[in-house]
Amino acid sequence: MIFRRTAMIAAIIISTITLIGASRIITHAESSNEPHYYKYYTSVIVMPGDTLPSIAEAYGDNYDSLEAHVSEIMFSNHLSDPVVYPGTSLIVPYYSSEFVN
């Protein structure tokens, strides 16, 4: 009789803890309205009149600043000088909320 009562109390406690944990997970998932962004890379051919800031501006909606995106483009392409020339191929990182397989 004591074993049965102890087992029932333990089951109730475990069920309660499980339900509380599950409700916290569901609440967190429902309250997170911020979209998730995925990082991608694209190849861009520099056209006459293009600059690193103009290219960064075209692909950089989700960066803290234009300068941060220009720096990342320079890093990705091993550039020490921000001057780019027409015909140069650049790898440009960007973020998107769409997941692409």
C-alpha positions as CSV (number, residue, x, y, z in Angstrom):
1,M,0.0,0.0,0.0
2,I,2.8,2.4,0.9
3,F,4.7,1.5,-2.3
4,R,1.6,2.2,-4.4
5,R,1.0,5.6,-2.8
6,T,4.7,6.5,-3.2
7,A,4.6,5.5,-6.8
8,M,1.4,7.5,-7.5
9,I,2.9,10.6,-5.8
10,A,6.1,10.2,-7.8
11,A,4.1,9.9,-11.0
12,I,2.1,13.0,-10.2
13,I,5.3,15.0,-9.5
14,I,7.0,13.8,-12.7
15,S,3.9,14.6,-14.8
16,T,3.7,18.1,-13.3
17,I,7.3,18.8,-14.0
18,T,7.0,17.5,-17.6
19,L,3.9,19.7,-18.2
20,I,5.6,22.8,-16.8
21,G,8.6,22.2,-19.0
22,A,6.5,21.6,-22.1
23,S,4.4,24.7,-21.4
24,R,7.6,26.8,-21.1
25,I,8.9,25.5,-24.4
26,I,5.6,26.2,-26.2
27,T,5.3,29.6,-24.6
28,H,8.8,30.5,-25.8
29,A,8.2,29.2,-29.3
30,E,4.9,31.2,-29.6
31,S,6.4,34.4,-28.1
32,S,9.4,34.4,-30.4
33,N,8.1,36.5,-33.3
34,E,11.5,37.4,-34.7
35,P,12.3,35.6,-38.0
36,H,15.4,33.5,-38.2
37,Y,18.0,34.6,-40.7
38,Y,20.2,32.3,-42.7
39,K,23.6,33.3,-44.0
40,Y,24.3,32.8,-47.7
41,Y,27.0,33.7,-50.3
42,T,26.6,34.9,-53.8
43,S,29.0,35.7,-56.6
44,V,28.9,39.2,-58.0
45,I,30.7,40.6,-61.1
46,V,31.8,44.2,-60.4
47,M,30.2,46.5,-63.1
48,P,31.5,50.0,-64.1
49,G,30.6,52.4,-61.3
50,D,30.2,49.8,-58.6
51,T,32.0,50.3,-55.3
52,L,32.2,48.0,-52.3
53,P,29.7,50.2,-50.4
54,S,27.2,50.1,-53.3
55,I,27.5,46.3,-53.5
56,A,27.2,45.9,-49.8
57,E,24.1,48.2,-49.8
58,A,22.5,46.1,-52.4
59,Y,22.9,42.8,-50.4
60,G,23.1,44.0,-46.8
61,D,19.7,44.6,-45.3
62,N,20.5,42.6,-42.1
63,Y,23.9,44.0,-41.1
64,D,24.5,46.3,-38.2
65,S,26.1,48.9,-40.5
66,L,27.2,49.4,-44.1
67,E,30.8,49.5,-42.9
68,A,30.4,46.1,-41.2
69,H,29.2,44.5,-44.4
70,V,32.0,46.1,-46.5
71,S,34.5,44.7,-44.0
72,E,33.0,41.2,-44.3
73,I,33.1,41.4,-48.1
74,M,36.7,42.5,-48.0
75,F,37.5,39.6,-45.6
76,S,35.6,37.0,-47.7
77,N,37.6,38.1,-50.8
78,H,41.0,38.6,-49.1
79,L,41.0,42.3,-50.1
80,S,43.3,44.8,-48.3
81,D,42.0,47.7,-50.3
82,P,38.3,48.6,-50.7
83,V,38.8,49.7,-54.4
84,V,37.3,47.2,-56.8
85,Y,37.6,47.1,-60.6
86,P,35.0,46.2,-63.3
87,G,35.1,42.6,-64.2
88,T,36.3,41.4,-60.8
89,S,34.3,38.6,-59.3
90,L,33.4,38.9,-55.6
91,I,31.9,36.6,-53.1
92,V,29.2,38.6,-51.2
93,P,27.7,37.3,-48.0
94,Y,24.1,38.2,-47.2
95,Y,21.3,37.1,-44.9
96,S,17.8,35.9,-45.8
97,S,14.8,34.7,-43.8
98,E,14.2,32.1,-46.5
99,F,15.8,28.7,-46.0
100,V,17.2,27.3,-49.2
101,N,18.2,23.6,-49.3
